[in-house]
């Protein structure tokens, strides 16, 4: 366990770092606190950047490669800031059979941005989900957390156009 004197300095004066540090302290600054610490970082800042990974590695006395490996392995962690809006298309089996792949390609082509990325203007983050649980009404999607079923390319692009105009 790190003593107060061995703890690395906070990366900045941003008070959100204290929330992250409190999570680490509550877990005894042990390596087993890694996932919970990364959740704290993402909850506080919205994403996990290089500075956060380095701080986490130093604080928990674990290799940076392990922190990076965990942060990139779990799809719920994101390494980039999210856009102002989010579009999540279900690509589960039922949705894929009903055209989710074609919808994704049309969105990527129109926005010139691949899924898993945010548009250059930071307005829209494009994501895919393994299953949104609406197989009977495929294709399912969320637009800023609004759940929509029977989505077509036209429906998706119309909703996205509202955000980009």
Backbone torsions as a table, in degrees:
resi	resn	phi	psi	omega
1	UNK	NA	135.4	179.4
2	UNK	-74.5	139.0	173.9
3	UNK	-83.4	167.3	179.4
4	UNK	-55.9	-34.6	-176.4
5	UNK	-76.3	-24.5	-176.7
6	UNK	-92.2	-9.6	-179.4
7	UNK	-63.1	137.0	176.6
8	UNK	-68.2	152.5	177.8
9	UNK	-64.0	148.2	176.4
10	UNK	-63.5	144.3	-177.9
11	UNK	-61.3	-26.4	178.8
12	UNK	-158.3	179.0	178.8
13	UNK	-81.1	-2.2	179.8
14	UNK	-56.1	124.3	-175.2
15	UNK	-65.2	-17.7	178.6
16	UNK	-64.8	-25.3	177.7
17	UNK	-64.6	-29.1	178.3
18	UNK	-67.0	-32.9	176.5
19	UNK	-65.4	-44.5	178.8
20	UNK	-62.8	-46.0	-179.0
21	UNK	-62.9	-37.3	178.9
22	UNK	-63.6	-36.9	176.9
23	UNK	-63.7	-44.2	178.8
24	UNK	-63.5	-43.9	-179.5
25	UNK	-62.7	-43.8	-179.6
26	UNK	-58.7	-29.1	-179.5
27	UNK	-100.2	15.6	174.5
28	UNK	69.5	22.1	179.8
29	UNK	53.3	30.2	179.9
30	UNK	-91.8	159.7	179.3
31	UNK	-59.2	-28.2	-179.9
32	UNK	-69.0	-7.9	178.2
33	UNK	-89.4	3.5	-173.2
34	UNK	-58.0	-55.0	-175.5
35	UNK	-63.8	-43.8	179.1
36	UNK	-64.0	-36.2	178.3
37	UNK	-66.3	-41.9	177.6
38	UNK	-65.0	-37.3	175.1
39	UNK	-61.9	-40.6	179.2
40	UNK	-63.1	-42.6	178.1
41	UNK	-61.0	-49.7	-177.3
42	UNK	-65.1	-38.7	178.6
43	UNK	-63.9	-40.5	-178.1
44	UNK	-74.9	-40.2	-172.0
45	UNK	-111.3	-14.2	179.9
46	UNK	93.1	-13.9	179.0
47	UNK	-165.1	172.2	-178.3
48	UNK	-118.0	110.2	-179.5
49	UNK	-100.5	-177.4	-177.3
50	UNK	-61.2	-41.3	179.7
51	UNK	-60.5	-43.7	-179.6
52	UNK	-65.8	-40.3	179.3
53	UNK	-65.3	-41.4	179.0
54	UNK	-65.2	-43.4	178.7
55	UNK	-62.3	-42.6	179.6
56	UNK	-63.2	-46.1	179.5
57	UNK	-59.8	-46.6	-180.0
58	UNK	-64.7	-43.2	-176.7
59	UNK	-65.6	-37.5	-177.2
60	UNK	-95.2	1.6	-179.6
61	UNK	53.7	49.3	176.5
62	UNK	-128.6	157.7	-179.0
63	UNK	-64.1	143.1	176.4
64	UNK	-56.7	-35.4	-179.5
65	UNK	-61.3	-35.1	178.1
66	UNK	-68.9	-42.6	178.5
67	UNK	-61.6	-47.2	179.4
68	UNK	-61.8	-42.4	179.9
69	UNK	-60.5	-43.1	179.1
70	UNK	-69.8	-43.8	-178.2
71	UNK	-63.2	-33.1	-179.7
72	UNK	-89.9	-18.8	-179.0
73	UNK	-74.6	-45.4	-176.3
74	UNK	-85.0	123.1	-174.3
75	UNK	-69.9	-12.7	178.6
76	UNK	-79.6	-14.4	175.2
77	UNK	-88.4	140.8	177.2
78	UNK	-124.5	141.2	-176.4
79	UNK	-101.1	1.8	-179.2
80	UNK	-132.7	151.0	177.5
81	UNK	-63.5	143.3	178.5
82	UNK	-76.6	156.7	175.4
83	UNK	-74.3	176.4	178.8
84	UNK	-63.1	-29.6	-178.1
85	UNK	-131.0	157.5	178.3
86	UNK	-129.4	140.2	175.8
87	UNK	-123.5	116.8	179.6
88	UNK	-117.7	118.6	178.8
89	UNK	-105.3	130.7	176.8
90	UNK	-73.8	131.4	177.7
91	UNK	-119.9	23.2	174.9
92	UNK	-63.5	173.2	-173.8
93	UNK	-54.3	-52.4	-177.7
94	UNK	-62.3	-43.8	-179.8
95	UNK	-67.7	-39.7	179.8
96	UNK	-63.2	-43.3	179.3
97	UNK	-61.8	-33.3	-178.7
98	UNK	-90.4	11.5	169.7
99	UNK	110.1	12.7	-179.2
100	UNK	-59.1	-37.7	179.8
101	UNK	-61.3	-43.4	179.1
102	UNK	-67.0	-37.5	178.0
103	UNK	-63.1	-45.8	179.2
104	UNK	-60.0	-44.1	179.6
105	UNK	-62.2	-40.1	-179.9
106	UNK	-66.5	-41.1	178.1
107	UNK	-65.1	-45.8	179.0
108	UNK	-59.1	-43.2	-179.3
109	UNK	-64.8	-45.2	-177.3
110	UNK	-66.7	-42.5	-177.8
111	UNK	-90.1	-8.7	-176.0
112	UNK	53.1	42.1	-178.9
113	UNK	-142.8	127.9	178.7
114	UNK	-76.3	155.3	174.7
115	UNK	-62.4	145.9	-174.8
116	UNK	92.7	-0.6	-178.7
117	UNK	-125.3	172.4	175.7
118	UNK	-115.5	143.1	-179.7
119	UNK	-58.8	151.8	-177.3
120	UNK	-55.8	-27.9	179.2
121	UNK	-85.1	4.5	179.2
122	UNK	62.7	22.6	-179.1
123	UNK	-87.2	-36.9	-173.0
124	UNK	-133.4	127.3	171.6
125	UNK	-100.1	129.5	179.6
126	UNK	-104.0	127.0	-179.0
127	UNK	-137.5	156.3	174.2
128	UNK	-117.0	146.6	177.0
129	UNK	-118.7	148.3	179.4
130	UNK	-70.1	-35.8	176.5
131	UNK	-164.9	132.4	177.0
132	UNK	-104.3	0.8	172.7
133	UNK	80.2	26.0	178.3
134	UNK	-127.9	46.4	-173.0
135	UNK	-56.5	-34.7	-179.6
136	UNK	-71.0	-17.0	180.0
137	UNK	-122.1	33.9	-178.3
138	UNK	-60.5	147.8	6.8
139	UNK	-88.8	135.3	178.8
140	UNK	-101.6	151.7	179.4
141	UNK	-156.9	163.1	168.2
142	UNK	-124.5	140.2	176.2
143	UNK	-123.5	108.5	-173.0
144	UNK	49.7	48.1	177.5
145	UNK	70.7	2.7	173.3
146	UNK	-85.2	119.7	-176.6
147	UNK	-80.3	128.0	-178.1
148	UNK	-133.1	138.8	177.9
149	UNK	-117.4	168.9	-178.6
150	UNK	54.4	42.8	-178.2
151	UNK	-74.6	139.2	172.9
152	UNK	-117.5	171.6	176.0
153	UNK	-58.3	-41.5	-177.9
154	UNK	-63.2	-44.8	179.5
155	UNK	-62.0	-47.1	-178.7
156	UNK	-62.0	-48.2	-177.4
157	UNK	-67.0	-34.4	177.4
158	UNK	-63.6	-43.9	178.9
159	UNK	-64.1	-41.5	179.7
160	UNK	-66.9	-37.8	178.9
161	UNK	-59.2	-34.3	178.1
162	UNK	-59.0	-33.6	-177.9
163	UNK	-82.3	-26.3	-171.1
164	UNK	-100.7	-0.5	179.6
165	UNK	-95.0	NA	NA
